[in-house]
Amino acid sequence: MADASGSFAEVLRTAIEVRGLGLERIRERLETRGITVSVATLSYWQSGRSQPGRKQSLAAVSHLEELLDLDRGRLQRALTPPRQRGRRCRVADLDTVWPEPPQTRVLRSLDTRWDAELERISLHDVVTMGPDQSQVSVQVRQVLRARSDGPDRRVVMHCLEDPRSGPPEIRALRGCRLGSIARDVTSGIVGCELVFLAPLRRGQTVMVDYEVLSAVPRPHEVRHTRRLRLPMRQYLLEVRFDPAALPAAAFHVRDGRDCQPLELDAEHSLHVVDTDCTAGITGVRWVWPETGPASPS
């Protein structure tokens, strides 16, 4: 698997910048070692347009590590396995993933043209529940990688099941700013464009943090799920409950079915980790006690 700290292009490009060597100089030094690689090929490698694949190209990788003062195997670990290069899974249309009319209207009013060009690396949701069984907030961290040059935003949408609460507010925290925002007040849906600090190059990664704050009256939710349009390496979901309002039961759910019971930890929280996720629905649902939340002491 590619090294989590960066793609091959990122590692190579950064090392070249740190060493201050020009591509022609690198080509010459490789040639003295019996390795022939053109300047154009080196340029493609550091831009992410291609990776070493042929036998002679792969032989150049270990020599590059020495020339650029990298730890042995650093570039090797960042290479994408050959079976994954150039492979693109079929991406479902947004209208297929979100066929409901309110969600469709929200998404169509936002700039979703880059969505399929952003590889999902990881997603971390932290859901905080209040003492009255209401959802207080959701904090989100996403790590994405550009599959082409140009992506400058990621569209996100959050939907509530409790009809008594209005659409939540989304706040950008890190790595992005808010672009256009769309809401469906009746359905409790909000969508927005998270605009990156700069457009991405192919192979470049970006990390964005944002927060979803519940409107008053806050929603009394009994689940938190994600609809995944594209495969994802890791999805981590935490649900933090207030000691005064603990669920009677909780379950890890996939595609609408309970697949595993969950237990709270000593901090009144639960979590699930999905790795190598395929497209579909994943998340957690919980059941409140019939007696309702405990009264404050």
C-alpha positions as CSV (number, residue, x, y, z in Angstrom):
1,M,0.0,0.0,0.0
2,A,1.1,3.6,-0.6
3,D,2.8,5.2,2.4
4,A,0.2,7.1,4.4
5,S,2.4,10.2,4.7
6,G,2.3,11.0,1.0
7,S,2.1,9.8,-2.6
8,F,5.1,8.9,-4.6
9,A,4.9,12.2,-6.4
10,E,4.7,14.2,-3.2
11,V,7.7,12.4,-1.6
12,L,9.8,12.8,-4.7
13,R,8.9,16.4,-5.4
14,T,9.5,17.4,-1.7
15,A,12.9,15.6,-1.7
16,I,14.0,17.3,-4.9
17,E,13.0,20.7,-3.5
18,V,14.9,20.1,-0.3
19,R,18.1,18.9,-2.1
20,G,17.9,21.8,-4.5
21,L,18.8,19.6,-7.5
22,G,17.5,20.3,-11.0
23,L,16.0,17.4,-13.0
24,E,18.8,17.6,-15.5
25,R,21.4,17.2,-12.7
26,I,19.5,14.2,-11.3
27,R,19.3,12.6,-14.8
28,E,23.1,13.0,-15.1
29,R,23.8,11.5,-11.8
30,L,21.6,8.5,-12.5
31,E,23.3,8.1,-15.9
32,T,26.7,7.8,-14.1
33,R,25.2,4.9,-12.2
34,G,24.1,3.2,-15.4
35,I,20.4,4.2,-15.1
36,T,18.8,6.1,-18.0
37,V,15.8,8.2,-17.2
38,S,14.8,11.2,-19.2
39,V,14.1,14.6,-17.7
40,A,10.5,14.4,-19.1
41,T,10.0,11.1,-17.2
42,L,11.4,12.6,-14.0
43,S,9.0,15.6,-14.4
44,Y,6.0,13.2,-14.9
45,W,7.0,11.3,-11.8
46,Q,7.2,14.4,-9.5
47,S,3.9,15.8,-11.0
48,G,2.0,12.6,-10.5
49,R,1.3,12.1,-14.2
50,S,3.0,8.7,-14.0
51,Q,4.9,6.3,-11.8
52,P,7.9,4.0,-12.3
53,G,6.5,0.8,-13.8
54,R,9.0,-0.8,-16.1
55,K,12.0,-2.8,-14.8
56,Q,14.6,-0.1,-15.6
57,S,12.4,2.6,-14.1
58,L,11.9,0.7,-10.9
59,A,15.7,0.2,-10.7
60,A,16.0,4.0,-10.6
61,V,13.9,4.3,-7.5
62,S,16.6,3.0,-5.0
63,H,19.2,5.2,-6.7
64,L,16.9,8.3,-6.3
65,E,16.6,7.5,-2.6
66,E,20.4,7.7,-2.3
67,L,20.8,10.8,-4.4
68,L,18.1,12.7,-2.5
69,D,19.2,11.5,0.9
70,L,15.9,9.7,1.6
71,D,15.6,6.7,4.0
72,R,16.1,3.4,2.2
73,G,12.7,2.2,0.9
74,R,11.0,5.6,1.3
75,L,10.1,6.0,-2.3
76,Q,9.4,2.3,-2.7
77,R,6.8,2.3,0.0
78,A,5.0,5.3,-1.6
79,L,4.6,3.5,-5.0
80,T,1.0,2.5,-5.8
81,P,0.8,-1.3,-6.5
82,P,0.7,-1.9,-10.3
83,R,-2.7,-3.5,-10.1
84,Q,-4.1,-0.3,-8.8
85,R,-2.6,2.1,-11.3
86,G,-4.9,3.7,-13.7
87,R,-7.8,1.6,-12.4
88,R,-11.0,3.5,-11.8
89,C,-14.0,2.0,-10.2
90,R,-17.4,2.8,-11.7
91,V,-18.7,5.9,-9.9
92,A,-22.5,6.0,-9.3
93,D,-24.3,9.2,-10.3
94,L,-25.2,11.5,-7.5
95,D,-28.8,11.1,-8.3
96,T,-28.4,7.3,-7.8
97,V,-26.7,7.7,-4.4
98,W,-29.2,10.4,-3.3
99,P,-32.4,9.7,-5.2
100,E,-34.7,11.6,-2.7
101,P,-36.0,14.9,-4.2
102,P,-34.9,17.2,-1.4
103,Q,-31.3,15.9,-1.4
104,T,-31.2,16.0,-5.2
105,R,-32.3,19.7,-5.2
106,V,-29.6,20.6,-2.7
107,L,-26.8,18.8,-4.6
108,R,-27.9,20.3,-8.0
109,S,-27.6,23.8,-6.6
110,L,-23.9,23.2,-5.7
111,D,-20.7,22.7,-7.7
112,T,-20.2,18.9,-7.6
113,R,-18.1,18.6,-10.8
114,W,-15.0,17.6,-8.9
115,D,-16.6,15.0,-6.6
116,A,-15.6,11.9,-8.7
117,E,-12.0,13.3,-9.1
118,L,-11.3,13.2,-5.3
119,E,-10.1,9.8,-4.0
120,R,-11.4,9.1,-0.5
121,I,-8.5,8.3,1.8
122,S,-10.1,8.6,5.2
123,L,-13.1,10.0,7.0
124,H,-13.5,10.6,10.7
125,D,-16.8,11.6,12.3
126,V,-17.3,12.5,15.9
127,V,-20.9,12.8,17.0
128,T,-21.7,14.4,20.3
129,M,-25.0,13.8,22.0
130,G,-26.5,15.9,24.7
131,P,-28.1,15.1,28.1
132,D,-31.6,15.4,26.6
133,Q,-30.9,12.7,23.9
134,S,-30.4,15.4,21.2
135,Q,-27.5,15.7,18.8
136,V,-25.3,18.6,19.7
137,S,-22.7,18.5,16.9
138,V,-20.7,16.4,14.4
139,Q,-17.0,17.1,13.9
140,V,-15.6,15.8,10.6
141,R,-12.1,15.3,9.2
142,Q,-11.6,14.2,5.6
143,V,-8.4,13.3,3.8
144,L,-8.7,13.3,0.0
145,R,-6.4,12.8,-2.9
146,A,-6.8,14.5,-6.4
147,R,-7.1,12.0,-9.3
148,S,-6.5,14.8,-11.7
149,D,-5.3,18.4,-11.8
150,G,-7.8,21.1,-10.7
151,P,-10.1,20.0,-7.8
152,D,-10.6,23.0,-5.6
153,R,-13.6,22.0,-3.5
154,R,-15.5,19.1,-1.9
155,V,-19.3,19.2,-1.6
156,V,-20.7,17.8,1.7
157,M,-24.3,17.3,2.7
158,H,-25.9,16.5,6.1
159,C,-29.4,15.3,6.6
160,L,-31.5,15.0,9.8
161,E,-34.3,12.5,10.4
162,D,-36.0,14.5,13.2
163,P,-38.5,16.8,11.4
164,R,-38.8,19.2,14.3
165,S,-35.3,20.6,13.8
166,G,-34.2,22.9,11.1
167,P,-31.0,22.4,8.9
168,P,-27.8,22.5,11.0
169,E,-25.0,25.0,10.5
170,I,-21.7,24.0,8.9
171,R,-18.5,25.8,10.0
172,A,-15.1,25.4,8.3
173,L,-12.3,24.7,10.8
174,R,-9.1,23.9,8.9
175,G,-7.9,23.4,5.4
176,C,-10.9,25.0,3.7
177,R,-13.4,27.8,3.7
178,L,-17.1,27.8,3.1
179,G,-18.3,28.3,-0.5
180,S,-21.9,28.2,-1.6
181,I,-24.5,26.8,0.8
182,A,-27.8,25.2,0.1
183,R,-30.6,24.2,2.4
184,D,-33.9,22.4,2.4
185,V,-35.5,23.8,5.6
186,T,-38.5,21.5,5.6
187,S,-36.4,18.3,5.3
188,G,-33.6,19.5,7.7
189,I,-30.9,19.2,5.0
190,V,-27.8,21.4,4.5
191,G,-25.2,21.1,1.8
192,C,-22.1,23.3,1.2
193,E,-18.9,23.6,-0.8
194,L,-15.7,23.3,1.2
195,V,-13.3,25.3,-0.9
196,F,-9.7,24.2,-0.5
197,L,-7.0,26.8,0.2
198,A,-5.5,26.1,-3.3
199,P,-6.5,23.9,-6.2
200,L,-5.0,20.4,-6.1
201,R,-2.5,18.8,-8.5
202,R,-2.9,15.2,-9.5
203,G,-1.7,13.0,-6.7
204,Q,-1.8,15.8,-4.1
205,T,-3.6,15.2,-0.8
206,V,-5.7,17.6,1.3
207,M,-7.1,17.4,4.8
208,V,-10.2,19.4,5.7
209,D,-11.8,19.8,9.1
210,Y,-15.4,21.1,9.6
211,E,-18.1,21.1,12.2
212,V,-21.9,20.6,11.9
213,L,-23.8,22.4,14.7
214,S,-27.4,21.5,15.4
215,A,-30.1,24.1,15.2
216,V,-32.5,24.7,18.1
217,P,-34.5,22.8,18.9
218,R,-31.8,20.2,18.5
219,P,-32.6,17.0,16.6
220,H,-33.3,13.8,18.5
221,E,-31.4,11.4,16.2
222,V,-31.2,7.6,16.7
223,R,-28.5,6.9,14.0
224,H,-25.5,8.4,12.2
225,T,-24.8,6.9,8.8
226,R,-22.7,7.8,5.7
227,R,-23.6,7.1,2.1
228,L,-20.3,6.4,0.4
229,R,-20.2,7.1,-3.3
230,L,-16.6,5.9,-3.8
231,P,-14.5,3.4,-2.0
232,M,-12.6,4.6,1.0
233,R,-9.5,3.3,2.9
234,Q,-10.9,4.0,6.4
235,Y,-14.0,5.3,8.0
236,L,-13.9,6.0,11.7
237,L,-17.1,6.9,13.5
238,E,-17.2,7.9,17.2
239,V,-20.5,8.6,19.0
240,R,-20.0,10.3,22.4
241,F,-23.0,10.1,24.8
242,D,-23.7,12.3,27.8
243,P,-23.7,10.3,31.1
244,A,-27.3,11.5,31.7
245,A,-28.6,10.0,28.5
246,L,-27.1,6.6,27.6
247,P,-28.6,4.3,25.0
248,A,-30.0,0.9,25.9
249,A,-28.4,-0.7,22.9
250,A,-26.3,0.2,19.8
251,F,-25.5,-1.5,16.6
252,H,-23.0,-1.2,13.7
253,V,-25.1,-1.0,10.6
254,R,-24.3,-1.6,6.9
255,D,-26.7,-0.9,4.0
256,G,-29.7,-0.7,6.4
257,R,-29.0,-3.9,8.4
258,D,-27.7,-4.4,11.9
259,C,-24.4,-6.3,11.6
260,Q,-22.9,-6.1,15.0
261,P,-23.9,-5.0,18.5
262,L,-21.8,-2.3,20.1
263,E,-20.9,-1.5,23.8
264,L,-20.1,1.8,25.4
265,D,-16.6,2.3,26.8
266,A,-15.7,3.8,30.1
267,E,-16.1,7.3,28.7
268,H,-19.7,6.6,27.5
269,S,-18.6,6.5,23.9
270,L,-18.6,3.9,21.1
271,H,-16.8,3.7,17.8
272,V,-16.6,1.6,14.7
273,V,-13.8,1.4,12.1
274,D,-14.5,0.3,8.6
275,T,-11.4,-0.3,6.4
276,D,-11.2,-0.7,2.6
277,C,-14.9,0.4,2.5
278,T,-16.9,-0.2,-0.7
279,A,-19.6,2.1,-1.9
280,G,-22.7,1.9,0.2
281,I,-24.1,2.9,3.6
282,T,-22.3,2.4,6.9
283,G,-22.8,3.8,10.4
284,V,-24.3,3.3,13.8
285,R,-27.8,3.3,15.2
286,W,-28.8,3.3,18.8
287,V,-32.0,2.6,20.9
288,W,-33.0,4.9,23.8
289,P,-34.4,3.5,27.0
290,E,-38.2,3.7,27.3
291,T,-37.8,5.7,30.5
292,G,-36.1,8.6,28.7
293,P,-33.0,10.6,29.8
294,A,-32.0,10.6,33.4
295,S,-32.8,13.8,35.4
296,P,-29.9,15.9,36.5
297,S,-28.9,15.3,40.1
